[in-house]
């Protein structure tokens, strides 16, 4: 991650840095994952898997090519893409690729706001797309954090293209 602190749509400054206690390796691909709250996992697994979540701590596999999404700290419980209610934007073949899950704004919509509608800054993109208006990031965003960083990344990519 590029910056350690970010503005939160929920009105707080969030610490986006990862420490060693926040990282655990995926039991399938052995890549690093990022810690995610149990409540996030509970809300995003399909209904038939909710009881399997239990009370464990979870990690999200950050490898775009791995079908694993969430895995428990002890690696005993693993949820793959097909067991999750929403597409995980950074995973291969995700469709749609949401930048903001709460308002269902896609990466393409963010880029379009920059390319065709004159958006130059985050506030412009938010006004045009409606991103970050319906904040409930902890249970709607697969990382359980504010989408600010994903939106900024899409803005940066649009300028670079």
PAZALUM-596578 format. One record per residue: y, z, x of N, C-alpha, C in turn. Coordinates in steps of 0.05 Angstrom, whole numbers, padded with zeros to 5 digits, always signed. Example, Ala and Ser with C-alpha at 12.3 -4.5 7.8 and 13.67 -1.06 7.14 Angstrom:
-00114+00156+00264-00090+00156+00246-00066+00156+00264 -00045+00142+00257-00021+00143+00273+00001+00157+00258 
//
This chain:
-00023+00000+00017+00000+00000+00000+00025+00000+00018 +00044-00014+00008+00067-00018+00025+00087+00005+00027 +00092+00018+00005+00111+00040+00004+00097+00064-00008 +00104+00088+00003+00090+00112-00005+00099+00124-00031 +00124+00118-00039+00134+00129-00064+00144+00107-00082 +00141+00110-00107+00149+00090-00126+00161+00102-00151 +00177+00086-00164+00189+00095-00190+00168+00093-00211 +00167+00112-00228+00147+00113-00249+00159+00106-00276 +00145+00090-00291+00154+00083-00318+00154+00108-00335 +00140+00128-00326+00138+00153-00341+00161+00172-00334 +00180+00163-00317+00204+00178-00311+00202+00195-00286 +00181+00193-00271+00177+00210-00247+00176+00192-00223 +00179+00204-00200+00173+00190-00175+00144+00197-00169 +00128+00177-00164+00100+00181-00160+00093+00176-00130 +00075+00192-00120+00066+00188-00092+00043+00169-00092 +00047+00145-00081+00026+00125-00081+00010+00125-00055 +00016+00143-00037+00001+00143-00011-00027+00153-00016 -00045+00144+00001-00073+00153-00001-00079+00170+00023 -00090+00194+00019-00098+00211+00041-00128+00209+00043 -00140+00220+00063-00169+00219+00067-00184+00231+00043 -00172+00251+00030-00186+00263+00007-00185+00245-00017 -00168+00225-00017-00166+00206-00040-00184+00182-00036 -00198+00179-00014-00213+00155-00008-00243+00162-00006 -00259+00145-00018-00288+00147-00017-00299+00119-00017 -00321+00114-00005-00333+00087-00003-00350+00081-00027 -00348+00057-00037-00364+00047-00059-00393+00047-00051 -00411+00057-00069-00439+00058-00062-00452+00030-00061 -00439+00010-00072-00450-00017-00073-00441-00034-00049 -00414-00036-00046-00404-00054-00025-00395-00039+00000 -00393-00013-00001-00385+00004+00022-00356+00002+00029 -00340-00011+00012-00311-00013+00017-00297+00012+00007 -00273+00018+00016-00259+00041+00007-00250+00039-00022 -00252+00061-00036-00243+00062-00063-00220+00082-00065 -00206+00083-00087-00184+00101-00090-00190+00121-00113 -00182+00145-00109-00187+00166-00129-00173+00160-00156 -00188+00165-00178-00178+00160-00205-00185+00184-00221 -00167+00193-00239-00173+00216-00256-00196+00210-00275 -00211+00230-00281-00233+00229-00300-00223+00218-00327 -00200+00227-00336-00189+00219-00362-00184+00189-00363 -00176+00177-00341-00172+00148-00340-00199+00134-00344 -00219+00142-00330-00245+00130-00332-00256+00133-00361 -00253+00157-00372-00263+00163-00399-00251+00145-00419 -00225+00138-00417-00211+00121-00436-00217+00092-00432 -00225+00084-00408-00229+00055-00403-00257+00045-00403 -00277+00063-00402-00305+00053-00405-00309+00047-00435 -00327+00028-00440-00334+00021-00467-00346+00046-00481 -00343+00047-00507-00350+00070-00523-00379+00080-00517 -00398+00061-00514-00426+00069-00510-00431+00083-00483 -00411+00082-00465-00414+00095-00439-00398+00121-00436 -00383+00128-00456-00365+00151-00453-00380+00177-00446 -00402+00182-00457-00417+00206-00451-00427+00207-00422 -00432+00184-00411-00441+00182-00383-00419+00190-00363 -00394+00190-00371-00372+00196-00353-00374+00225-00344 -00381+00244-00363-00384+00272-00355-00357+00283-00346 -00358+00302-00327-00334+00315-00318-00329+00309-00288 -00344+00291-00277-00341+00284-00248-00314+00272-00241 -00307+00274-00216-00284+00259-00206-00294+00231-00200 -00276+00211-00201-00283+00183-00197-00265+00169-00177 -00275+00147-00168-00261+00128-00151-00263+00101-00163 -00243+00084-00157-00244+00056-00165-00248+00039-00140 -00268+00021-00142-00273+00003-00119-00251-00017-00117 -00238-00019-00095-00215-00037-00091-00223-00064-00080 -00249-00069-00077-00259-00095-00067-00259-00115-00090 -00244-00136-00088-00241-00156-00109-00267-00171-00115 -00285-00171-00096-00311-00186-00099-00334-00168-00109 -00330-00143-00111-00351-00124-00120-00349-00120-00150 -00371-00122-00164-00371-00117-00193-00368-00088-00201 -00371-00070-00181-00368-00042-00187-00338-00036-00192 -00332-00021-00213-00305-00013-00219-00302+00016-00212 -00316+00034-00226-00314+00063-00222-00340+00074-00211 -00338+00094-00194-00362+00108-00185-00355+00137-00181 -00374+00154-00187-00368+00183-00185-00368+00192-00156 -00355+00214-00152-00352+00225-00125-00379+00228-00110 -00399+00235-00125-00426+00239-00113-00443+00213-00115 -00431+00191-00124-00443+00165-00126-00467+00164-00146 -00469+00184-00163-00491+00184-00182-00485+00167-00207 -00460+00163-00214-00453+00147-00237-00436+00124-00228 -00443+00099-00236-00429+00075-00228-00424+00059-00254 -00399+00049-00257-00393+00032-00279-00384+00005-00268 -00395-00017-00278-00388-00044-00269-00368-00057-00289 -00358-00080-00281-00338-00094-00297-00345-00097-00327 -00370-00103-00332-00379-00108-00359-00379-00082-00376 -00377-00059-00364-00377-00034-00378-00349-00023-00383 -00329-00038-00376-00301-00030-00378-00287-00046-00400 -00270-00033-00415-00256-00045-00438-00236-00067-00430 -00225-00065-00407-00203-00083-00398-00211-00097-00373 -00200-00121-00368-00205-00135-00342-00189-00120-00321 -00201-00117-00297-00188-00104-00275-00173-00125-00259 -00147-00125-00260-00130-00147-00250-00137-00156-00222 -00145-00139-00204-00150-00147-00177-00178-00156-00172 -00196-00155-00192-00223-00163-00188-00226-00193-00193 -00244-00205-00179-00249-00234-00182-00254-00241-00211 -00243-00263-00220-00247-00273-00247-00235-00256-00269 -00217-00238-00263-00205-00221-00284-00187-00239-00302 -00191-00237-00328-00175-00253-00346-00171-00237-00372 -00146-00232-00379-00122-00237-00365-00118-00217-00342 -00100-00224-00324-00093-00206-00302-00067-00192-00310 -00070-00167-00319-00047-00152-00328-00032-00140-00304 -00006-00142-00305+00011-00127-00286+00018-00100-00299 +00021-00101-00326+00027-00077-00341+00007-00075-00364 -00011-00056-00362-00032-00053-00383-00020-00041-00409 -00002-00023-00406+00009-00010-00430+00023-00029-00449 +00037-00048-00438+00052-00068-00454+00038-00095-00455 +00015-00097-00442-00001-00122-00441+00015-00145-00430 +00029-00141-00408+00044-00161-00394+00028-00170-00370 +00024-00197-00368+00008-00207-00347+00024-00213-00322 +00009-00217-00300+00022-00224-00275+00036-00251-00278 +00023-00270-00293+00035-00296-00297+00061-00294-00313 +00063-00276-00332+00088-00272-00347+00110-00261-00329 +00103-00243-00311+00123-00233-00292+00133-00255-00274 +00114-00271-00264+00122-00294-00247+00139-00314-00262 +00132-00319-00287+00147-00338-00303+00176-00328-00308 +00179-00301-00311+00206-00290-00315+00223-00295-00290 +00211-00294-00267+00225-00299-00242+00231-00329-00238 +00210-00345-00242+00212-00374-00237+00230-00389-00257 +00227-00382-00282+00240-00399-00303+00261-00385-00320 +00262-00358-00318+00281-00344-00336+00302-00329-00322 +00305-00333-00296+00327-00321-00281+00324-00293-00272 +00301-00280-00275+00297-00253-00266+00299-00252-00235 +00313-00233-00225+00316-00230-00196+00307-00202-00187 +00309-00183-00204+00302-00155-00198+00283-00144-00219 +00272-00120-00213+00253-00107-00231+00265-00104-00258 +00290-00095-00260+00302-00090-00287+00304-00115-00303 +00308-00138-00290+00309-00164-00304+00282-00171-00315 +00261-00167-00299+00234-00173-00308+00226-00155-00331 +00233-00130-00330+00227-00111-00351+00240-00119-00377 +00265-00127-00376+00280-00135-00400+00269-00161-00412 +00261-00180-00395+00250-00205-00405+00222-00202-00416 +00205-00187-00402+00176-00186-00410+00169-00163-00428 +00185-00142-00428+00178-00118-00444+00158-00100-00429 +00153-00106-00403+00135-00089-00387+00147-00061-00385 +00129-00041-00383+00136-00013-00379+00149+00000-00403 +00149-00012-00426+00162-00001-00450+00144+00019-00464 +00118+00014-00464+00099+00031-00479+00082+00047-00460 +00094+00063-00444+00081+00077-00422+00059+00097-00431 +00035+00092-00422+00013+00111-00425-00006+00104-00402 +00005+00102-00378-00009+00092-00354-00034+00107-00347 -00034+00133-00351-00058+00149-00343-00083+00140-00357 -00081+00130-00382-00105+00122-00396-00107+00092-00401 -00087+00077-00394-00089+00048-00398-00091+00032-00373 -00079+00041-00351-00080+00027-00326-00106+00036-00311 -00122+00017-00302-00148+00024-00289-00144+00042-00265 -00121+00042-00252-00116+00060-00230-00106+00087-00240 -00097+00088-00265-00087+00113-00276-00059+00119-00267 -00045+00100-00256-00017+00104-00246+00001+00083-00258 +00027+00087-00254+00048+00069-00263+00043+00041-00251 +00050+00021-00267+00046-00007-00259+00069-00018-00242 +00089-00002-00236+00112-00011-00221+00105-00027-00196 +00086-00017-00181+00078-00031-00156+00066-00058-00162 +00049-00061-00182+00037-00086-00189+00058-00106-00198 +00077-00097-00214+00098-00115-00223+00115-00124-00199 +00122-00106-00181+00138-00113-00158+00123-00133-00141 +00097-00129-00137+00081-00148-00122+00082-00176-00134 +00080-00178-00161+00081-00204-00175+00109-00217-00171 +00130-00200-00172+00157-00211-00168+00159-00222-00139 +00150-00207-00120+00150-00216-00092+00134-00242-00088 +00111-00244-00101+00095-00268-00099+00109-00292-00111 +00123-00288-00134+00137-00309-00147+00159-00321-00129 +00173-00303-00114+00194-00312-00096+00182-00327-00072 +00158-00319-00064+00145-00330-00040+00132-00357-00046 +00126-00363-00071+00112-00388-00078+00131-00412-00077 
//
